[in-house]
Amino acid sequence: MAEKFNVVVIDRIEDDEWEGEPRLKLVDKSGTEWKLGKPIIPKYDWVRSLPSGTAVKLTMAKFTKNGQEIEYVKDVEQALGLLADKVAEKLAPVKNLKDISIEAQVAVKAVVDLLCCEESVTVPDDIKDMTFEWIRKALGEATK
């Protein structure tokens, strides 16, 4: 099972406690409060040093107490790498779906023209099948 995580932007870090033990509470820019669990006590000073507006990745975990599942933050890391990956993903060249659609339309039209003059030109069966499959798909989407 993949670890659950949240990427948030810090608004403020506050001292908190749970069952009499000191803990930290992270409040993100949306106002959501995140309870920082025992496993990251050694990182508390580092977390406290993070300025407001810092993006962080919060790795989540759950434990059960008195039959109730309680979610807490198991790990905190700066989200710079994660954000850089997301930005790179957004900036990567993407095939223009409109161009692909136009190319497909032209190819289908060419095959249909070839089928109309089948006496002088033969069209391979796999090309015929692809053409009719594309036509069926296009007609199906047009009638949704």
N, C-alpha and C positions, 0 to 999 in steps of 0.2 A: 504494500500500500504506500503510495506517495505521501510524503510529508505535507501537511497543510501549512501554508504560510500566507502572510498578508504583507503587502508593501504599503507603508503609510508615511506621512510626513509629520514630523514631530512638531507639536505646538508647545508642550511643556512636559517636564519630568517632575514628579512630586514624590516626597517621602510618603509611605503608606505602611500599613501593618496588616498581618493576617495571623490570627490566633496568637496574638501577642508578640509575634516576630516581625522585625523591621523588613519591609519590602519597598520596592519602587513601583510607582504607577506612571505609565506613559500615557499622555493624552495627545491624540493626533489632531490635525487641523479640522477634522469633521466633528470633534468633540467626543469621539469614542475613547473609552478608558481601557487600557491594556495592563493587566497585572503581570508583573515580571516575576517568574518563578524562582525557586531555590537554585536550580542548576546554573543560573547566570549571576549569582551573588558576586563572584569574582569580577564580573564585568560592570558592576554598578558604577564605579568611579568613571569608567570610560563612557558609559551611557549618560551619566550626569554631565559629562563634558561636551556632549553633542549639542550644537546650537539649534534653536528653533528653526524650522524650515529644512532640516536634514531628512532625507529619505532613508528609511530603514526597512529591512526585511525582518519580519517577526515570524520565527518558526514556532508553530503552535503544538501543544500536547494537551492531553486530558488525563485526569485521574478521577477515581470514584471515591467519594466519601459519604458514608451513610446512605448509600444507594443513589446518590446524585452525582452526575458527571460534571466536573468543574474544568473549564478550559483555562489554560494559562500560557504565557510566553515562555518557551523553553530555551530559545536562543535569539539573540539580536545581532544583526550585522548591518553595516552600512550598505545601502543598495546601489552604490555607484556602478558596479559591474552589471547588475541586473538592469539598471536604467540604461546603461550604455548599450546593452544587448537589444533592449526594446527600441531605442532610438535607431540603431543600425538596421533593425528589422523594418522599421517604418521607412527608412531612407533607401532601402535596397530597391533596385529597379524591379518593377512589376510589369508583367505582360499586360498590355492594354486589351481588355476584354472586347472592346468595340472593334479593334483591328482583327482580333481572332475571329470574331463573329463575321466580319466582312469577308475575310479569307475563306471561311467555311461556306458562306453563301455563294461566293464566286465558284468555289470548287463544286458545289452541288449543282449550280446552274450549268457548269461545263459538262458534268456527267449526264445531266438530264438532256442537254443538247445532243450529246453523243448517243444516248439511248434512242432519241428520236430518229436518228439516221443509222440505226443498228445494221442495216443491210451492208453498209460500206465500212463500218468500224465496229469492232467488238470491244465490249467493256468487261473487264474481269469481274467475276461474281462477288469477290470481297469488296470491290469498289461499289458495286451496285448495292450490296447489303449496307455498307456504311452510309451511302447516300440516302437510302430509304429510312435508315435508323435516325439520321439527322433530321430528315423531314418530319418523321413522327414526333421526335422530341420537340422540334420547333412548333409544330402544330399544337402539341400538348401544352406547351408553355403559353402559347398565344390564347388558348381557350380557358386558362385558369381564371 
